[in-house]
């Protein structure tokens, strides 16, 4: 093959830096369970993985409306007091003020209570602290401003549980305070008139996982019920609850699962002008086909039957990836009032105007994230970091927008597999902590500070890491997975080294790869629309109820290309065996791994793809690794073939080499390219003794091999 180009034999494919954790298969139990509930054994295994392995449990999971819930009044000790205080304020015509937060949870909570209280006759206004100037949570300025405006009752949403000083100040001024929050409890609770927080109730309670918007929803509905004015309120508030709960990554268990399932069905036909406009500008298209939740689902004793429902509802990912980011972007880069107006107006023209503003701000957010991510990666690559030794990444650069660096931190965690602390330099106005849930009080700020965000991995507690460095920080807060911090710029070097000490105490080298949690092995021939629609039985999927992740070994990547502005990888995955199958797939932001090797193991979720009116199942790749076992080349037509490629004729065959099957491609002058399954390099020459190593990922060789496989029918 003298006409073939030479290659660099030292080149290897770059693959995502991952570790896979695969649930132990229980095929017999899954088969038996599947027969009882009329579900694919693959999804029966998924339910077993989630700890659901009895008919009673699966009924409560699939049909959460069948569960009997305790009354919120019996669960939240201060709920009755809160309702009484609000009723008195409404009856007396006293001014009520809501103090919200600038994330999606806080803004939807604020909008929810504004709508509810106005509908119930209250005089109500709101304030949200400035993300850039003030940071998270109610503060003395807001309290004093409310007091000067004649506010008699302050109602916090998604914040306040750690606001000891501001709540004391409100009480000194004679202003009543109701705190509604869901964040972790500080050592000392503030002296509020009432506190609603699911962290104050039993861990076994179905209300335990409520986000801030969930607590606001419970309060609003309880108040409306006490005033006997529930009519017309429930559905609009449920839509806001659903939007905020998913966007805040709250666990989709307990009442969240029950109410979110209802809300997802309401959203496509929303009564709220703002949500209609947001769905329109985001281009979200709900499904329309009617399918049973679980075909032939039966309870013990033969009761039950099918539970038909409609797919004409949104999926959690529609909110998590389409609607939520457009709301969150406003809180990161602009004035939260845009979102509050969007979600409280009944004026369709104003709603569309505000939704378009959200769209434009989100586009700017995407651009900023891309710019900062590229700069951060360039800095990391140039800095010769030893992450195996330091076990944590601290990257701080000037000129970055603080509102979006938390998103970039998450992307760097995905890339490098270590906890990431990312920051930027700011001057003059002091530092605040993103998400300041607990932590230290601010001190006098120096002329220049570092202000940052942090994201962790499962084995690393971000808040504990920040606490370990508390002596270097002016303010910090957060929880296990994420946090925010600020410090004098001169403390950066000490912070980096001290954080590395903490990381080395809790992380082992094997932890330093992003984790891909895999549910069950599947053949590509088992992946079809019927299986995809059965997954609806497990919806809503999200935090603490993740969508099923399948894996398939020894998959041939027969086509692949880069698509879209986001540098995504589109591919075709094929598998031969008793039943051959080929499916399209997408790997988001995987352009840097192009081209993938020809033979790999893949981990993936399923997604629906509609094109020209045809609906099909597509793979959404989450993980890839070199094939762990040899897949025999199994010709479906013949063991030998001729084919034309690049205006030349080649012969190809399958031959044994030792204990493995080898693909051999011969040109017209007798040179042979020998390709073994799972290898990224091949041998090229007139004989094995004088053959040279060839990089099979080179475009010419890659395409040549695919043409040979097609000729052989493999």
N, C-alpha and C positions, 0 to 999 in steps of 0.2 A: 504493500500500500504506500508506494513512494509519494503519492499525491496527497497523503494525509499530513496535516501539520504536526509539528512536534509539540510536546507539552511539558509542563513543569511537574515532575512526579512528586515533589514535596507538598504540593497543594492538597489540602483536605477540605471537605465541605464544612462550612460553619453552620452549626445547629444551635437552637436555643439551649441555654444553660439551665437544665431542668433536672428535677428528681421526681420520679413517679411513685405514687403510693396507691397500690391497687387493692381494693377490698378482697378478702379471701372469698373465692367462689363457693357457694353452697348449692350445687346444681340439683340435688335431690329435693331439698327443702323448697327451692325456687320452683321446681316443676310441680310439686304437690300444691304449693300455695297458688301457683298460676291457674291450675285446674279449678280450684275452689272459687276464684274471683273472676275467671274469664279474662285473664290478662296475659300478655306475653311473659314468658319466663325471664326475659331480660329485665322487664320492669318489676316483676316479682322480686328479683334479686336486689333491685334498687330500693324497694320498700323495706326489705330485710336489712339492707345497709343503714336505713334511716331508723331502725329499731321498731319497725311496724311489721309484726309477723303473726297477728291474729285477725280473724274476721271482724271482731268488734273494733279493733284499732284501725283497720283499713276503712271501715265504714265512717268512723269519726273523722278520719283524714280526708277521704274523698268527699264526704258530705258534712262539712263542719256545721251546717245548720241543724244537723240532728243532735248535736251536743247540747246539754243543758248548762247554761252559764249562770254563775252566781250574779246577783245584782251588784252593780258598781257601788251602791251605797253601803253594802255589806263588806266591800273590799277596801275602799279608801276611807280611812278614819276621818279625814277633814272634808269629805265631799258634802255632807249635809251642812256643815258650817259655811262652806264656800257658796252653796246655793242660797242660803239664808242671807249672807252679806250682799250678794248680787240682787236678790229680790228687794231687799230694803233700799239699796241704792237706786234701783229702777223706780220703786214706789215713791221715793222722796224727790226724784228728779236730780239726784246727785251726779256729778260728772265722773265717769269711769275712764281710765286710760290704760291702754295695753302697751307693755314694753316687750317687743319681739326681738328676733335675731335675724341676721342677714343671710342665713343659709335657707335651703328649700324648706326644711322642717319649720324653721322659725317664721318664714314668710307665709307659708300655708296656714300655720297655726294662727298667726295674726289675722289673716283674711277670714279664716273660719269664725273666730270669735267676733270680729267686726260684723260679719253678716248676721250671726246669730243674735248678738246683743241689739243691733239696730232693729232686727225683725221683732224682737221682744220689747221694744219701746225704750231702750236705754239711750242716754246721752253718752256717746263713746268716741274716743279718739285714740291715736296710737303714736308711738315713737320707736325707732330702731336706731341703735347706736351706730356711728360711723365705723366701718371696718378698718379704714386706714388711719383715722385719727384717734379712735377710742378703743377699738377692739370689742371683744365679746362681752355681752351682759349688761344689765342695768347698772348705772353709775350715779354718783351724787349729782352730777349736772342734770341728768334726766329727772331725777326725783325732785330737785328744787324747781326745775322748769314746770313740771306737772303741778307742783304746789302753787306756784305763782299764777297758774291758769285756773286755779280753783278746783283741781281734781281732788275728789274725796276718797277714791279707791283705785289703787294700782293693781293691775293684773299682769303678772309676767307670764310669758309663754316661751318654752324651750330654753329658759335661763332662770337664774335667780337663786338656785339652791345653794350656791356658794357666796352669794352677795350679802355677806354679814353687815358690812359697813353701810351700803346704800339702804338696806331695809331698816337698820337702826335709825338712819337719818329720816326716813319717811315717817317712822313712828314718832320721832321727836317733833316732827312738823304736824302731827295729828292726822296723817294720811294712813288709811287702812291698806293692807297689802295681802293679796292672795298670790302665792307662788304656784305656778304649774310648770313642771320641769320633769326631765327623765334621766338627768345625768347623775353620776355617782355622788354619794353623800359625803360632805366634808365632815371633819371631826366635830364641828359645832354648827347646828342648824341656825339660820337667821330667825329673828323674832317676829315672823310674819303672823298675821291673824289666822291664816290657814295655809297648809302646804299639801299639794297634790303631787305625788311622785311615786311611780310604780316601784322604785327601789325601797320604799317604805312599807311595802306589802309583802306577803309571803311569796317565796320563790316559786312555789307550786301554782300560784294564781295564774289563770289564763290572761290576766291583764298585765302581767309582769313585763312583757316585751314592748309595751306601748312606747312609741316615740313621743316627742313633744306634741305633735298634732293629734295623737291618739288621746292624750290627757285632755287637750282642749276639746276634743269631740265628746268625750265622756261628760265633761263639765257642761258643755252647751246643751246636749240632749237632756241631761238631768235637770237643768234649769228650765228648759222648755216643757218638760213633762210636769214639773212642779207648778208651772203657770198654765198648764193645759193648753199650750199653744204649739204642739209638735207639728201639726199639719203643714206640709209643704217645706219643712226645714230639713228633714232627715236626708233626702237624696242629695241635695246640693252640698251639705256638709260632709256626707259620705264620700263624695267625689274629691273634695279637698283633703280629707283624711287619707284617701288612697294615694293621691299624688304625693303628699308629704311623707307618708310612711315608707313608700318604696324609694323615693329620692334620698331619704335619710338612711337607707340601708338597715332599717329595723328588721328584726327577725320575723319571718312570715310563718309564725306559729301562734297558737292560742287565739285570742280574739282578732289579732291582726290578720290571720289567715281567713277567718270567717268574714270579716268586714271588707278586706281587700278583694276577696272573691266577688262580693256584691258590687263593690265600687268599680271593678274592671268591666263589669257588664253595663254599668250606667254611663261610663265615660264616653263611648262613641256617640251616645244620644244626649250629651250633657245639656243640662238646663242652664249652665253658666256660660255667658257670652265669652268670657275670657278663656275658658278651657276649649270651647269650640274654635276660637281664633288660634289658640296655641296648637291644637291638633292640625288645623289647616296649614299653618306656616311650616310646621315640622314635617308635613307630608305623611302622617301616620295613617295607615290603612288597616282597619280591623278586618278579621276574616268574616265569612258569611255562611260557611257550610254548617249544617246541623249534624252533630255526631254525638253518640252516647259517651258519657264519662268513662264507664267501664262496661264493655259489652257483656251481657249475661251475668252481671254482678248479682249474686244471691247471698242472702244471709242464712244462718243456720235455720233449719226448719223450712227452707224453701221460700221464705218471704222475700220481697224486694222485686228484682227484675232489673230492667235497664233503667238508667237514670238519664234520660235525654236532656241535653242542654244546648245552648247555642254557642258557636264560636264567634258570634258577632260581638266580641268584646276585645279589649286590649290585653296584651300580655305585659307582665312586669317589665320586660326589657324595653317595651315601647316607652314606658315612663323613665326607666333607669338610663336609657341611652338616647332618647329623643326629647321627651318633655322636660324631665328633671334638669338636664344640663342647661337648657335655655333659661330656666328659672335661676339656677345656681349662678350662672354667669353674671347675672345682674348684680347679685349680692357681692360677687368678687370684684367687679370692675365699675359698677355704676350705682345709681340710687335705688334702694329697695322699694321706694314708693312706686316705681314703674310696675313691679310685680303686684303690689298691694292693689293698685288701681285696676290692673288686669283681672285680678281674681275677685274683685268686689263690685265692679261696674256691671250694669245691665244694658249699657249703651254699646251696641254691636260695632259701631264705627270706632269708638274709643278703644274697645277691646282689640280690634284688629290693628289699630295704630300701636298700642302697647305691645302686642304680640310681635309685630314687625321690629320694634325696638329690641325686644328680647333676642330675636333672630340675629340682628346686626351685632349686638353685644356678644352673642355666643360665637359668631364668626371671628370677631376680634379676639375672644378668649382662645379659640383654637389656634389662631396665628401666633399669639403670644406663647402658648404652650409649646408649639412646634419650635419657635425660635429659642426659647429657654432650654428645651430638651436638647437641641442640637449643640448649643453652647456648653451645656453641662457634660454631655458625652465627650465633646472635643477636649474639655478640660481634664476629664477622667483619663482619657486615652493618652494625653500628653504628660500626665503627672506620674506615670509609672507607679500607680498605687499597688500596694500588696494587700488586697482585700482578704486573702487567706490569713494574713497576720493581724490586720487591724479589725476585721470582721464587722466593720460598720463604715459607711460612706458619709463623709461630711463635706459638702460642696457649697461654698459661699462665694458669690460673685457680685460685683456692683451692677446696678441698672436693671435688675430683674423686678418684675411686678409682684409684690407680695401676695396679691389676691389669687394668683394661679400657681404659685410654686408648689403647693400641696399636691396638685394634680401631677406635676412633673415628678415629684418625689415618688408617687405611686408607679409611674412609668420606669423610673430608675430602679425601683425594687424589682419590677418584672425583669429588667435587663440584667442586673448584677446579682440578684438573689440575696442581698444583704439589707439590713435596716438602713434607711436613708434619712439624713438630716440635711436639709437644704435651706439656704438663707440668702439674704441680700443685705447690703449696707444701706442704712438710712441715717439721716442726720437731724439732730435738733429737737424733734418733738416727742422723743421718748418711745418706749417699746411696749407692745402688747402681745399677748399670746393668742394664737389661733385656737379656738375651741376651749378657752380657758376654764376647763372643768376641774376645779381644785387647783392647787399649786400655790405659788407665793404671791405676795402683794407687790406692786410695783415700787421701785425706789427712784430717787432722782436720776434721770438719764444723762449719760455723758453726751458730748457733742456728736459722736458717731456711735451707732449701735448696729448689731446684727439682729435681724428679725427673721425668724424662720419657721418652717413646718417640718414635721417628721412623720414617717410611715414605717411600720415594722413588718416583721415576718412572724409566723406563728410562735416561734420559740423565743421571741424577744419582746419584752414589755416596754413600750415607748415611755409611758409615764414613769416607770421605775428608773429607766435610763436617765430621764431628765432630772428626777429627784436625786440621783447619784451625783449629778453635776450642779445641784441647787446653789452651791456656794459661788458659782460663776455666773448665775443667771439673775436678771432683774425681774423677770416674770416668766412663768411657764404654766402649762396646763395640758390636759389630755386624758387619754385612757390607754388601754393595752395596745391598740392598733395604730393610733395616730395622736399627734399633739402639736403644740406650738410653743415658741419660746422667743425670748429676746435677751440680749446681753451686751455689755460693753465690747466694742470691736477688739480691744486689746486682750480680751479673754479667749479669743477664738482658738489660738494654738493650744492652750491648756484644755479647753473644752474638747477639742479633737482627741487629744491624748487620753484624757480622763474617760471619755466615752468609749474609747477602744479598750480600756481596762475593764469597764463594765461589760462590754460585748464579749470579751474573752472569758468572762466568768460564766456566761449563760449560753454561749454558742459553741458548738463543735464544728469542725471543718465540713462534716457531712450536711450541716444545716444550711450551708451557704449556696444553695441552689433553689430557685423558685419551685414551689411544690405544685404538682399536678395531681389532684385527687381523682382517681378513676374508679368507676362503679363496677363495670362488667365488660367482659370480652364479647364481641359480636362479629359475625361474618358480615361483609358488606351486602351479601344476598339477603340478610335479615332486615336491612334498613330500608323501610318503605313508608308510604303515606299512612298506612294502617298503624304502624308502630308510632309514627309521629303523632297521630291523633290520639292514640292511647295515652300519650304523655300528658294530654289535657287533664287526665284524672289526677295527676300529681300537682297541677297548677293550683294556686300561684306559686311558682318557684322563685327562690331568692335566698336571702340570708337564712341560714339554719334549715333551709329546704332547697338545696341547690338542684338545678336542672340535671338530669342524668348525664353522666359522662361515660361514653363507650370507648373501647379501644379495639383495634384490629391489628394483628401482627402481619408482617410480610406483605405489605401493600406496595404495588407498583405505581409510581407516579408517572403516568403516561403523557400528561400534558401539564405545563405550568407557565404562567406569565405574570408580570407585574401589572396591576390595574389601579386606577383611581389616584387622587391627589395624596391619599394617605399611605401610598407605597404598600398596598395590600398584595397578597399573593393568591392568585386564582389557579386552581389545579383540577386535574382529573385523577381520581384514585381508582385503581382496578385490582381485583383479586380473582385468582383462578382456583378452581377446586371442583368439588362435586357440582356446585352451581356457581358459575362465574358472574361477576357483577362489576359495574363501573358507576361511580357517582362523582358529581361535581363537588368541589369544596372551596372554601375561602379561609384564608388565614390573615386576620387583621394585623396590619403594620409589621408584616414579616418579610417585606421586600429585601431586607439585608441578608436573608437566608437563601435567597434565590441564587442558583437553582438547588432544590432539594435533591438528595441522592435518589437514584432510581428505585431502590427497595428500602422501605422504612416500616417501622411501627408507628401508628398514629393514634392519638387520643382526641376525641371530638364530642361536641354537642350536635344536636340536630336543629335545623332551621328550615322554614318553609321558603321556597323560591317560586315566585310567580313571574312568568315571562310569556308575552303574547297569549295570555289567557290559559296557559298551561301551568299547572301547579305540580311541583316536584319537591323532593326532600334534598337538602344540601347539607354537607358537612361543614361545621364551623370548627376548624382545627384549634386545639388548645395545646397540644404537645406533639412532638415528633422526636424519634430517636432512630439510630441505625437498627436495622432488623435484628432481633435477638436470636432468631433461629433461621436456618436456611430454608427457603421456600423453593421447592423443586420447580424448574421450568416444566410446565405440563402442556405440551402442544395439543391444541384442540383439533388441528387439521393434519399436520404431518411433522415428522422430525427433521425434514430438510425442505428448503425453499430457495427460490431465486427472487430477487427484487431489484428494482431500479431506484437509485438515489443519487441526486446531484449529477444527473446525466451519465451515470456509470451503472454497470450491472454487478451485483454482488450475489454470492451464495451464502446461505447461513444454515446452521444445523445445531442440534443439541447433542452433546457428547459427554461421556463420563471422563472425569479427570480425578483419579484416586477414588475418594468416597463421595464426590459431589458431581452434580450435573453442571455443565459449562456451556454457555452460548458462544459459538464460534462464527465469525463473519470473515469470508475470504474474498479478496479482490481479484482482478483479472490477471495479476502478475504473481499470484500465489502467496501474498502476505496474509497472515491471519491475525485477527483481533480476538483474543480470548477473554470472556467476561464471566466472572463467577457471581452468584447471587449474594447481595449484601455488601459487595466490595465497591469502593469508590474509585479504584484504579483497575486497569486491565493490562494485558500483555499484548504487544504488537511486534510481529517479526515473521521471518520465514521458518523459524523453529523456536521451540521453547528456550533452547540454550542461548540463542543470540537475541531474544526478544527484549524490548525495552518497556518500561512501565509508562502507562498512558493515563492521564487524568480524564476520567469518563464524564466529568461535569462540563468539559469544554463543549460549546454548542454543537460543533460538527459531530463529535463522537456521540453525544447524548442523542441527537436526532437520528444518527445512523442506527444506534441500538434500538430506538423505538420503531424505526422502519423495519428492522429485522424481526422484532417481536410481532409486529403486525403481520408480516409475511408468514410467520409460523403459527399465527393465531394464538399467541400467549399474552 
